[in-house]
Amino acid sequence: MIDEDLTRDGWLDAADRLLGALAPFRLDSGAGIRLPGRPSWSGARSDLLEGYARSFLLLAFRVAGAGGADPDDLLPRYREGLIAGTDPDHEDRWIPIVDRGQALVEAASIALGLHLTRPWLWDTLSATERRRVAEWMAPSAHVATADNNWVLFPVVIQEFLAGAGFPADPDVIRGGFARIDGWYEGDGWYRDGDGQNFDYYNAWAMHLYPLLWTRMAAERVPSLATEVRERSEERLAAFLPAHVRFFGADGTPVFQGRSLSYRFAALAPLWLGELHGVSPLSPGQTRRLTSRVLRRFVDGGALDDAGVLTSGWLGAFPPMIQEYSGPASPYWASKGFVGLLLPADCPVWSAPGEASPVERSDAERILAGPGWLLSTTASDGIVRLVNHGSDHHPLSGTDAPLYDRLGYSSATAPSFEADPVDQHLAIVDAQGRGSRRGLIERIPDAVPGTLASRHVATVPPDDPSGEPVVVGRIATASLVHGPFAAHLHVVEAEPGRRIRAGGFAVVGAGDDVAAGSGRSEVVGGGLRSGIADLGGGATAGVHRARGASPYGGEAVVPVLETTAASARTVMVVATWLTGPGADAPEPPELLELGDDGRGVRAVLRFVDGVERELRLPA
């Protein structure tokens, strides 16, 4: 069991347990770790390397943070694996670094690990062994990368080679930083490549690698290292006040974006804030929040019976795992241990634990970069996110539950179904298929405190090789207030089409549901999820899907349905999500709804007397 407020020794023990669980799966040569499970699209040999590299990064944080202490004598095993993996004649030799190949990703973790453990591993290698490592890493200077966070991997690898006295290309390093600068949106937010790609890669890649690079390069290129460090610290300081509110009071992060099986890697920028003196948290807040996040997963089911991280969330859940991920991919969670680089006398290890910002006060934030509204409530410690920006893919006609939903939270997960229902507004076609959200186009803010977007609503083609079928267009403006999100929808669709709106999906809802005219609510797992048609006319119901939730069990969603009476339908919908013990909240009242010549306008009044406006421009 993980303590409420982990000491430094507690973090070291957690790292040792995670590493120790991998021992039965290590190759005799030490050059790979073979975990059971579905192989990645890169193949089994790549997956072996992934197991080595990502666990080596964890060991490196552990050993470097403890001044070389290696109580389980693992460094010699990783040293043997390094020698075997880079020996071109060894049967367990590593796959080469090629264009857009997974080996580049893993080489970056190995380079970081070798830098951190240099006195105890790299410095013990012979000249021939070092040369072979450098020869394996050398192609990183000229291979093509995916045009996203991958551009940072050659930066780290080339820096390690340069620092070790081997040929390296300084243009690769400067070029990588220049590329991510072009994706910077302000307030600490980077796009993960071109397009609207916003997720935790902003935390565990875009902020992490530049600052770790500055630690590698400080002596070799002090001027450039200082420039990158100061710029990166400024951006991290801008990012953290919102990022610390992405974790619920129980330590669960908001469930959004790809590669979520990396789980507590999302802690990396919190630790970086402490390492670089830009954290908005007190040491006691950092200590408790990071401990709770680790505990939520380690004690919450993320480990299998052998103590190995599963491919899922709290447990194994294959539908949420991308095809590029192999059985050892979750060990990028190692990044959540970067805090071990903090010295033993840092106050974060001893300060009395303090409540996080989410526990202390309610907050409503607009995150302009990703196009998100963030709402947190102290009474239940839940974080809710409304998405008007991140979609991660072009118009495809397929559902992307990790990106396309209108809402996400720290207490729920989207339902992985072929036909999306939860936190989604859909036009239903003649075959009963709900439309997908697809490419999101932002609409300039018409009212302060709100966000808006539009999208072309499509359904998959009958012929898999065909184009998505357009069934209409949907524009939405949103605001958040307490546990509520309110949405003004303008739907253009063929008259007679059904229009369906869904709230948050909860699990364990049994018979504890209530649906009536214009309002539906479900209660499960200590959560209350509801939806209401504020303008009237919709019929309320409940949708159920078994085996579709990363939380297990049956996903239950409160839904509304109406029928398009004309080519243009206007709906005002409120959804809510509350935690254990909360009474059923009273939805806001719709005071005004109409078109004033400048667009559609709705005025709402909440139970606490606050009046808010939503508007969609003509």
C-alpha positions as CSV (number, residue, x, y, z in Angstrom):
1,M,0.0,0.0,0.0
2,I,1.2,3.5,-0.9
3,D,1.2,6.0,2.0
4,E,-0.9,9.2,1.9
5,D,2.3,11.3,1.9
6,L,5.2,9.3,0.6
7,T,8.7,9.9,2.0
8,R,11.7,9.8,-0.3
9,D,12.3,6.2,0.9
10,G,8.7,5.4,0.0
11,W,9.3,6.6,-3.6
12,L,12.5,4.6,-3.7
13,D,10.7,1.5,-2.5
14,A,8.0,1.9,-5.0
15,A,10.6,2.2,-7.8
16,D,12.3,-1.0,-6.5
17,R,9.1,-2.9,-6.5
18,L,8.2,-1.9,-10.0
19,L,11.7,-2.9,-11.2
20,G,11.8,-6.1,-9.2
21,A,8.5,-7.3,-10.8
22,L,10.2,-7.4,-14.2
23,A,13.0,-9.8,-13.2
24,P,11.2,-13.0,-14.4
25,F,10.7,-11.5,-17.8
26,R,14.3,-10.3,-18.5
27,L,16.3,-12.1,-21.2
28,D,19.3,-14.0,-20.1
29,S,21.5,-11.5,-21.9
30,G,19.7,-8.6,-20.1
31,A,19.1,-6.9,-23.5
32,G,15.3,-7.0,-23.3
33,I,12.2,-7.6,-21.2
34,R,9.6,-9.9,-22.7
35,L,6.2,-9.2,-21.1
36,P,3.1,-11.1,-22.1
37,G,0.5,-9.4,-24.2
38,R,-0.4,-8.1,-27.7
39,P,2.7,-7.0,-29.6
40,S,3.0,-3.5,-31.0
41,W,2.9,-2.8,-34.7
42,S,6.7,-2.5,-34.5
43,G,7.1,-6.2,-33.7
44,A,8.3,-8.4,-30.8
45,R,12.0,-7.4,-31.1
46,S,11.1,-3.7,-30.7
47,D,8.9,-4.6,-27.7
48,L,11.9,-6.3,-26.0
49,L,14.0,-3.1,-26.5
50,E,11.1,-1.0,-25.1
51,G,11.0,-3.1,-22.0
52,Y,14.7,-2.6,-21.5
53,A,14.8,1.2,-22.2
54,R,11.8,2.3,-20.3
55,S,12.6,0.3,-17.1
56,F,16.2,1.5,-17.4
57,L,15.0,5.1,-17.3
58,L,13.2,4.2,-14.0
59,L,16.4,2.6,-12.6
60,A,18.4,5.7,-13.7
61,F,16.2,8.1,-11.8
62,R,16.4,5.8,-8.8
63,V,20.2,5.3,-8.8
64,A,21.1,8.9,-9.7
65,G,18.8,10.2,-7.1
66,A,20.3,8.0,-4.4
67,G,23.9,8.9,-5.3
68,G,24.6,5.5,-7.0
69,A,22.8,3.3,-4.5
70,D,21.5,0.1,-6.3
71,P,20.3,-2.2,-3.5
72,D,19.0,-4.9,-5.8
73,D,22.2,-4.8,-7.9
74,L,20.3,-4.1,-11.2
75,L,22.8,-1.8,-12.9
76,P,25.1,-4.8,-13.7
77,R,22.2,-6.5,-15.4
78,Y,21.4,-3.4,-17.5
79,R,25.1,-3.0,-18.2
80,E,25.2,-6.5,-19.6
81,G,22.1,-5.8,-21.6
82,L,23.6,-2.6,-23.1
83,I,26.7,-4.5,-24.2
84,A,24.6,-7.3,-25.7
85,G,22.0,-5.1,-27.3
86,T,24.7,-3.0,-29.1
87,D,26.8,-5.9,-30.2
88,P,26.0,-6.4,-33.9
89,D,26.8,-10.1,-33.7
90,H,24.7,-10.9,-30.6
91,E,21.5,-12.9,-31.0
92,D,19.7,-10.3,-28.8
93,R,21.1,-7.3,-30.6
94,W,18.8,-4.3,-30.7
95,I,16.9,-3.3,-33.8
96,P,18.5,-0.5,-35.7
97,I,17.4,3.2,-35.6
98,V,15.7,3.8,-38.9
99,D,13.2,6.4,-40.3
100,R,10.2,6.7,-38.0
101,G,11.2,3.6,-36.2
102,Q,10.5,2.8,-32.5
103,A,14.1,2.3,-31.7
104,L,14.6,6.1,-31.9
105,V,12.1,6.6,-29.0
106,E,13.8,4.0,-26.8
107,A,17.3,5.2,-27.6
108,A,16.3,8.6,-26.1
109,S,15.4,6.8,-22.8
110,I,18.7,4.9,-22.9
111,A,20.7,8.1,-23.6
112,L,19.0,9.8,-20.6
113,G,19.7,6.8,-18.4
114,L,23.3,6.6,-19.4
115,H,23.8,10.2,-18.7
116,L,22.2,9.9,-15.2
117,T,24.1,6.8,-14.3
118,R,27.4,7.8,-16.0
119,P,29.8,7.2,-13.0
120,W,28.3,3.8,-12.3
121,L,27.7,2.4,-15.8
122,W,29.0,4.3,-18.8
123,D,32.4,5.0,-17.2
124,T,32.9,1.2,-16.5
125,L,32.6,0.3,-20.2
126,S,35.6,-0.5,-22.4
127,A,36.4,1.7,-25.4
128,T,35.0,-0.9,-27.7
129,E,31.8,-1.2,-25.8
130,R,31.3,2.6,-25.8
131,R,32.0,2.8,-29.5
132,R,29.3,0.1,-30.2
133,V,26.8,2.1,-28.2
134,A,27.7,5.2,-30.1
135,E,27.4,3.4,-33.5
136,W,24.0,2.1,-32.6
137,M,22.8,5.6,-31.6
138,A,24.6,7.5,-34.5
139,P,21.7,7.2,-37.1
140,S,19.6,9.4,-34.8
141,A,21.3,12.4,-36.5
142,H,19.8,11.9,-39.9
143,V,16.7,9.6,-39.7
144,A,13.2,11.0,-40.3
145,T,11.0,11.3,-37.3
146,A,7.3,11.5,-36.8
147,D,6.6,15.2,-36.9
148,N,5.5,15.6,-33.3
149,N,7.2,15.1,-29.9
150,W,9.5,12.6,-31.6
151,V,11.7,15.5,-32.8
152,L,13.0,15.8,-29.2
153,F,14.4,12.3,-29.2
154,P,17.4,13.0,-31.6
155,V,18.0,16.1,-29.5
156,V,18.6,14.0,-26.4
157,I,20.6,11.3,-28.2
158,Q,22.8,13.7,-30.0
159,E,23.6,15.6,-26.8
160,F,24.6,12.4,-25.0
161,L,26.9,11.5,-27.9
162,A,28.5,14.9,-27.9
163,G,29.0,14.8,-24.2
164,A,30.6,11.4,-24.4
165,G,33.1,12.6,-27.0
166,F,31.5,11.1,-30.1
167,P,30.4,12.8,-33.4
168,A,27.1,14.7,-33.1
169,D,25.2,17.2,-35.1
170,P,24.5,20.5,-33.4
171,D,22.0,21.4,-36.1
172,V,19.8,18.4,-35.0
173,I,19.7,19.8,-31.5
174,R,18.8,23.4,-32.6
175,G,16.4,22.1,-35.2
176,G,14.4,20.1,-32.7
177,F,13.9,23.0,-30.4
178,A,13.0,25.3,-33.3
179,R,10.4,22.8,-34.4
180,I,8.6,22.6,-31.0
181,D,8.7,26.4,-30.7
182,G,6.5,26.5,-33.8
183,W,4.0,24.4,-32.0
184,Y,3.9,26.6,-28.9
185,E,0.4,28.1,-28.3
186,G,1.1,30.1,-25.2
187,D,0.2,29.5,-21.5
188,G,2.5,26.5,-21.4
189,W,0.7,24.6,-24.1
190,Y,2.3,23.0,-27.2
191,R,0.5,21.2,-30.0
192,D,2.0,17.7,-30.4
193,G,2.7,18.3,-34.1
194,D,0.6,20.1,-36.7
195,G,-3.1,20.0,-36.1
196,Q,-5.1,20.2,-32.9
197,N,-3.2,17.6,-30.9
198,F,-3.4,18.4,-27.2
199,D,-3.1,15.9,-24.5
200,Y,-0.6,14.7,-21.8
201,Y,2.3,14.6,-24.2
202,N,2.4,18.3,-23.4
203,A,3.3,17.2,-19.9
204,W,5.5,14.1,-20.2
205,A,7.3,15.1,-23.5
206,M,7.2,18.7,-24.5
207,H,8.1,20.1,-21.1
208,L,10.2,17.1,-19.9
209,Y,12.8,16.6,-22.6
210,P,14.0,20.2,-23.0
211,L,14.6,20.6,-19.3
212,L,16.4,17.3,-19.0
213,W,18.5,18.2,-22.0
214,T,19.6,21.4,-20.3
215,R,21.0,19.3,-17.5
216,M,22.9,17.2,-20.0
217,A,24.2,20.2,-21.9
218,A,25.0,22.7,-19.1
219,E,28.8,22.2,-19.2
220,R,29.2,21.5,-23.0
221,V,27.2,24.4,-24.4
222,P,26.4,26.7,-21.4
223,S,25.0,29.6,-23.5
224,L,22.5,27.5,-25.4
225,A,21.6,25.5,-22.3
226,T,20.8,28.7,-20.4
227,E,18.7,30.0,-23.2
228,V,16.7,26.8,-23.5
229,R,16.4,26.4,-19.7
230,E,15.1,30.0,-19.1
231,R,12.6,29.7,-22.0
232,S,11.4,26.2,-20.8
233,E,11.1,27.3,-17.2
234,E,9.0,30.3,-18.2
235,R,6.7,28.0,-20.2
236,L,6.5,25.4,-17.4
237,A,5.6,28.1,-14.9
238,A,2.7,29.2,-17.2
239,F,1.6,25.6,-17.6
240,L,1.6,24.3,-14.1
241,P,-1.3,26.3,-12.5
242,A,-3.7,24.6,-14.8
243,H,-2.0,21.2,-14.9
244,V,-2.2,20.8,-11.1
245,R,-6.0,21.0,-11.5
246,F,-6.1,18.1,-13.9
247,F,-5.8,15.6,-10.9
248,G,-8.9,14.8,-8.9
249,A,-8.7,14.9,-5.1
250,D,-8.2,11.1,-5.1
251,G,-5.2,11.4,-7.5
252,T,-6.9,10.4,-10.7
253,P,-6.0,12.4,-13.8
254,V,-8.6,13.6,-16.3
255,F,-9.1,10.7,-18.7
256,Q,-8.2,12.3,-22.1
257,G,-5.8,11.7,-24.9
258,R,-3.7,8.8,-26.2
259,S,-1.1,6.7,-24.3
260,L,-3.0,6.9,-21.1
261,S,-1.4,3.7,-19.9
262,Y,1.6,5.8,-19.0
263,R,-0.5,6.9,-16.1
264,F,1.6,8.7,-13.5
265,A,4.0,9.9,-16.1
266,A,1.7,12.9,-16.0
267,L,3.5,13.9,-12.7
268,A,6.7,14.7,-14.5
269,P,6.0,18.5,-14.9
270,L,5.1,18.7,-11.2
271,W,8.5,17.4,-10.2
272,L,10.1,19.6,-12.8
273,G,8.5,22.6,-11.2
274,E,10.2,21.7,-7.9
275,L,13.5,20.9,-9.6
276,H,13.5,24.3,-11.4
277,G,11.9,26.4,-8.7
278,V,8.7,27.4,-10.6
279,S,6.1,25.2,-8.9
280,P,2.9,26.9,-7.9
281,L,2.5,24.3,-5.1
282,S,3.9,24.3,-1.6
283,P,6.3,21.4,-0.9
284,G,3.5,19.8,1.2
285,Q,1.0,20.1,-1.7
286,T,3.4,18.5,-4.1
287,R,4.2,15.7,-1.7
288,R,0.5,14.8,-1.2
289,L,-0.6,15.2,-4.7
290,T,2.2,13.1,-6.2
291,S,1.7,10.4,-3.6
292,R,-2.0,10.2,-4.2
293,V,-1.5,9.9,-8.0
294,L,1.0,7.1,-7.5
295,R,-1.2,5.4,-4.9
296,R,-4.3,5.7,-7.1
297,F,-2.7,3.5,-9.8
298,V,-0.4,1.2,-7.8
299,D,-3.0,0.4,-5.2
300,G,-6.0,0.8,-7.5
301,G,-5.5,-2.1,-9.9
302,A,-3.0,-0.9,-12.5
303,L,-0.6,-3.7,-11.5
304,D,-1.3,-7.3,-12.3
305,D,-0.8,-10.2,-9.9
306,A,2.9,-10.3,-10.7
307,G,3.2,-6.6,-9.9
308,V,3.7,-5.6,-13.6
309,L,2.0,-2.5,-15.1
310,T,-0.9,-3.5,-17.3
311,S,-2.0,-2.0,-20.6
312,G,-5.0,0.0,-19.4
313,W,-6.0,2.4,-16.7
314,L,-6.8,1.0,-13.3
315,G,-6.6,-2.5,-14.9
316,A,-6.0,-4.0,-18.3
317,F,-8.3,-2.6,-21.0
318,P,-7.1,-3.4,-24.5
319,P,-9.7,-1.2,-26.4
320,M,-7.9,2.0,-25.1
321,I,-4.4,0.9,-26.2
322,Q,-3.0,2.3,-29.4
323,E,-1.5,-0.1,-32.0
324,Y,2.0,1.4,-31.5
325,S,2.0,0.3,-27.9
326,G,3.5,-3.0,-26.8
327,P,3.3,-4.9,-23.5
328,A,6.1,-2.8,-21.9
329,S,4.9,0.6,-23.2
330,P,3.3,1.5,-19.8
331,Y,6.7,1.7,-18.3
332,W,7.0,5.2,-19.7
333,A,5.3,5.8,-16.4
334,S,8.9,5.9,-15.2
335,K,8.9,9.6,-16.0
336,G,6.7,10.1,-12.9
337,F,9.8,9.3,-10.8
338,V,11.9,12.1,-12.1
339,G,11.3,13.7,-8.7
340,L,13.9,11.4,-7.3
341,L,16.5,13.8,-8.7
342,L,15.5,16.2,-6.0
343,P,18.0,16.1,-3.1
344,A,17.3,14.2,0.1
345,D,17.0,17.4,2.1
346,C,14.4,18.9,-0.2
347,P,11.4,20.0,1.8
348,V,9.1,18.1,-0.6
349,W,10.2,14.9,1.1
350,S,9.4,16.0,4.7
351,A,6.9,18.8,4.7
352,P,3.5,17.9,6.1
353,G,1.1,17.0,3.4
354,E,-1.3,19.7,2.3
355,A,-4.5,19.7,0.3
356,S,-4.2,20.3,-3.4
357,P,-5.8,23.3,-5.2
358,V,-8.7,21.1,-6.4
359,E,-9.5,20.3,-2.7
360,R,-9.2,23.9,-1.5
361,S,-11.4,25.8,-3.9
362,D,-13.7,25.7,-6.9
363,A,-12.3,27.0,-10.1
364,E,-13.4,27.6,-13.7
365,R,-10.6,28.1,-16.2
366,I,-10.4,28.7,-19.9
367,L,-7.4,27.1,-21.5
368,A,-7.2,29.0,-24.8
369,G,-4.4,26.9,-26.3
370,P,-6.1,23.6,-26.4
371,G,-9.6,25.1,-26.5
372,W,-10.7,23.6,-23.2
373,L,-12.9,24.7,-20.3
374,L,-11.8,23.3,-17.0
375,S,-14.0,23.1,-13.9
376,T,-13.1,21.8,-10.5
377,T,-15.2,21.5,-7.4
378,A,-13.8,21.2,-3.9
379,S,-16.8,19.5,-2.4
380,D,-16.2,16.3,-4.3
381,G,-12.7,16.8,-5.7
382,I,-13.8,16.2,-9.3
383,V,-12.3,17.8,-12.4
384,R,-14.4,18.3,-15.5
385,L,-13.2,19.3,-18.9
386,V,-15.2,20.6,-21.9
387,N,-13.4,20.1,-25.2
388,H,-13.7,22.6,-28.1
389,G,-10.2,22.2,-29.5
390,S,-8.5,18.8,-29.4
391,D,-9.4,16.3,-32.0
392,H,-6.0,14.8,-33.1
393,H,-7.1,13.7,-36.5
394,P,-8.7,14.9,-39.7
395,L,-12.3,14.2,-40.7
396,S,-12.5,10.4,-40.9
397,G,-15.9,9.2,-40.0
398,T,-14.6,7.1,-37.2
399,D,-15.0,7.7,-33.4
400,A,-11.9,8.7,-31.3
401,P,-13.2,8.5,-27.7
402,L,-9.9,9.8,-26.3
403,Y,-10.2,13.1,-28.3
404,D,-13.6,13.7,-29.8
405,R,-15.9,13.8,-26.8
406,L,-17.4,17.1,-25.7
407,G,-16.5,16.4,-22.1
408,Y,-14.0,14.4,-19.9
409,S,-13.5,14.1,-16.2
410,S,-11.2,12.8,-13.5
411,A,-13.9,10.4,-12.2
412,T,-15.2,8.9,-15.4
413,A,-13.9,7.5,-18.7
414,P,-15.5,7.6,-22.2
415,S,-17.3,4.5,-23.3
416,F,-15.5,2.7,-26.1
417,E,-18.3,1.9,-28.4
418,A,-18.5,1.9,-32.2
419,D,-21.4,4.4,-31.9
420,P,-20.5,7.2,-29.4
421,V,-23.2,8.2,-26.9
422,D,-21.6,9.6,-23.8
423,Q,-20.6,13.3,-23.7
424,H,-21.5,13.6,-27.4
425,L,-24.2,15.2,-29.5
426,A,-25.1,13.1,-32.5
427,I,-27.3,13.2,-35.6
428,V,-28.7,9.7,-36.0
429,D,-28.8,8.4,-39.6
430,A,-31.4,6.1,-41.2
431,Q,-29.5,3.0,-40.2
432,G,-29.5,4.2,-36.5
433,R,-25.8,5.2,-36.5
434,G,-24.9,8.3,-34.5
435,S,-22.6,10.9,-36.2
436,R,-19.0,11.4,-35.2
437,R,-17.5,14.7,-34.2
438,G,-14.5,14.6,-36.5
439,L,-12.5,17.8,-37.2
440,I,-13.3,20.6,-34.8
441,E,-13.3,24.2,-36.0
442,R,-13.1,26.7,-33.3
443,I,-15.5,29.7,-33.3
444,P,-14.3,33.0,-32.0
445,D,-15.5,33.6,-28.4
446,A,-18.7,35.5,-28.5
447,V,-19.1,35.8,-24.7
448,P,-16.3,36.0,-22.1
449,G,-16.0,32.7,-20.1
450,T,-17.4,30.5,-22.9
451,L,-15.9,28.5,-25.8
452,A,-17.5,27.5,-29.1
453,S,-16.8,25.3,-32.1
454,R,-18.4,23.7,-35.1
455,H,-17.9,20.5,-37.0
456,V,-19.2,18.5,-39.9
457,A,-21.2,15.5,-38.6
458,T,-20.4,12.3,-40.4
459,V,-21.1,8.6,-40.2
460,P,-18.8,5.8,-41.5
461,P,-19.3,4.8,-45.1
462,D,-21.1,1.5,-45.9
463,D,-18.0,0.6,-48.0
464,P,-14.9,0.6,-45.7
465,S,-12.9,2.0,-48.6
466,G,-15.4,4.9,-49.2
467,E,-15.5,8.4,-47.8
468,P,-17.4,9.4,-44.6
469,V,-21.0,10.3,-45.2
470,V,-22.0,13.8,-44.2
471,V,-25.3,13.9,-42.2
472,G,-25.3,17.5,-41.0
473,R,-23.4,20.2,-39.2
474,I,-23.3,21.1,-35.6
475,A,-22.2,24.3,-33.8
476,T,-21.9,24.3,-30.0
477,A,-21.2,27.0,-27.4
478,S,-20.4,26.0,-23.8
479,L,-19.8,27.3,-20.3
480,V,-19.1,25.6,-17.0
481,H,-20.4,26.5,-13.5
482,G,-19.8,24.3,-10.5
483,P,-20.6,20.7,-11.4
484,F,-22.5,21.8,-14.6
485,A,-21.6,22.3,-18.2
486,A,-24.2,24.1,-20.3
487,H,-24.3,23.8,-24.1
488,L,-26.1,25.8,-26.8
489,H,-26.3,23.5,-29.9
490,V,-27.4,24.6,-33.4
491,V,-27.9,21.5,-35.5
492,E,-28.4,21.5,-39.2
493,A,-29.8,18.2,-40.3
494,E,-32.5,16.7,-42.5
495,P,-36.0,17.1,-40.9
496,G,-37.1,13.9,-39.2
497,R,-33.6,12.9,-38.1
498,R,-33.1,12.0,-34.5
499,I,-30.7,14.0,-32.5
500,R,-29.1,12.4,-29.4
501,A,-27.2,14.0,-26.5
502,G,-25.4,12.1,-23.7
503,G,-24.0,12.9,-20.3
504,F,-21.0,11.3,-18.5
505,A,-20.8,7.5,-18.4
506,V,-20.7,5.9,-15.0
507,V,-20.3,2.3,-14.0
508,G,-22.2,0.2,-11.4
509,A,-25.4,2.1,-11.9
510,G,-27.8,-0.9,-11.5
511,D,-31.4,0.2,-11.2
512,D,-30.5,3.5,-9.5
513,V,-31.6,5.6,-12.5
514,A,-34.3,8.2,-13.1
515,A,-35.5,9.4,-16.5
516,G,-38.4,11.6,-17.2
517,S,-39.5,14.3,-19.6
518,G,-36.4,16.3,-20.5
519,R,-34.2,15.0,-17.7
520,S,-32.2,11.8,-17.0
521,E,-29.9,10.9,-14.1
522,V,-27.9,7.8,-13.2
523,V,-26.1,7.0,-10.0
524,G,-23.2,4.5,-9.9
525,G,-19.8,4.1,-8.2
526,G,-20.6,7.0,-5.9
527,L,-21.1,9.3,-8.8
528,R,-24.2,11.1,-10.0
529,S,-24.4,11.9,-13.8
530,G,-27.2,13.8,-15.3
531,I,-28.5,15.6,-18.4
532,A,-31.4,18.0,-18.9
533,D,-33.0,19.6,-21.9
534,L,-33.5,23.2,-20.7
535,G,-35.6,24.3,-23.6
536,G,-38.0,21.4,-23.5
537,G,-39.1,18.9,-26.1
538,A,-36.6,16.2,-25.7
539,T,-37.3,12.7,-24.3
540,A,-34.9,11.4,-21.6
541,G,-33.6,7.9,-21.3
542,V,-30.6,5.8,-20.3
543,H,-28.1,4.0,-22.5
544,R,-26.1,1.0,-21.4
545,A,-23.0,-0.7,-22.8
546,R,-21.3,-3.7,-21.2
547,G,-17.5,-4.1,-21.5
548,A,-17.0,-0.6,-22.9
549,S,-15.6,1.2,-19.9
550,P,-11.9,1.2,-18.8
551,Y,-13.4,1.2,-15.3
552,G,-15.0,-2.2,-15.9
553,G,-18.5,-3.3,-15.6
554,E,-21.4,-1.7,-17.5
555,A,-21.2,1.9,-18.7
556,V,-24.5,3.7,-18.1
557,V,-25.2,7.1,-19.7
558,P,-28.1,9.5,-19.2
559,V,-29.4,10.6,-22.7
560,L,-31.8,12.9,-24.4
561,E,-33.4,12.4,-27.8
562,T,-35.4,14.8,-30.0
563,T,-36.4,14.9,-33.6
564,A,-35.4,17.6,-36.1
565,A,-38.7,19.4,-37.0
566,S,-36.9,21.5,-39.6
567,A,-33.5,21.9,-41.2
568,R,-32.3,23.8,-38.1
569,T,-32.7,22.7,-34.5
570,V,-31.7,24.6,-31.5
571,M,-31.1,22.9,-28.1
572,V,-29.9,24.1,-24.8
573,V,-28.6,21.2,-22.7
574,A,-27.0,21.0,-19.2
575,T,-24.9,18.0,-18.0
576,W,-23.6,17.5,-14.5
577,L,-21.3,15.1,-12.6
578,T,-21.1,15.0,-8.8
579,G,-19.2,12.9,-6.3
580,P,-20.1,10.7,-3.4
581,G,-22.8,11.9,-1.0
582,A,-23.9,14.8,-3.2
583,D,-27.6,15.6,-3.5
584,A,-29.2,15.7,-6.9
585,P,-28.3,19.1,-8.3
586,E,-30.9,21.4,-9.7
587,P,-30.1,22.3,-13.4
588,P,-30.1,25.9,-14.4
589,E,-33.2,27.7,-15.7
590,L,-33.4,28.9,-19.2
591,L,-34.4,32.6,-19.1
592,E,-34.1,33.6,-22.7
593,L,-33.6,31.8,-26.0
594,G,-33.7,33.3,-29.5
595,D,-32.0,34.8,-32.5
596,D,-31.3,38.5,-32.1
597,G,-30.0,39.0,-35.6
598,R,-26.4,38.6,-34.5
599,G,-26.8,34.9,-33.7
600,V,-28.5,32.5,-31.4
601,R,-28.5,33.6,-27.7
602,A,-29.4,31.8,-24.5
603,V,-29.4,33.2,-21.0
604,L,-29.3,30.8,-18.0
605,R,-29.8,31.3,-14.3
606,F,-28.2,28.8,-11.9
607,V,-29.6,27.9,-8.4
608,D,-27.1,30.2,-6.7
609,G,-28.5,33.1,-8.6
610,V,-25.6,33.5,-11.1
611,E,-26.8,34.4,-14.7
612,R,-24.7,33.4,-17.7
613,E,-25.0,33.8,-21.4
614,L,-24.2,31.6,-24.3
615,R,-24.1,32.8,-27.9
616,L,-23.4,31.3,-31.4
617,P,-22.7,34.0,-34.0
618,A,-24.8,34.0,-37.1
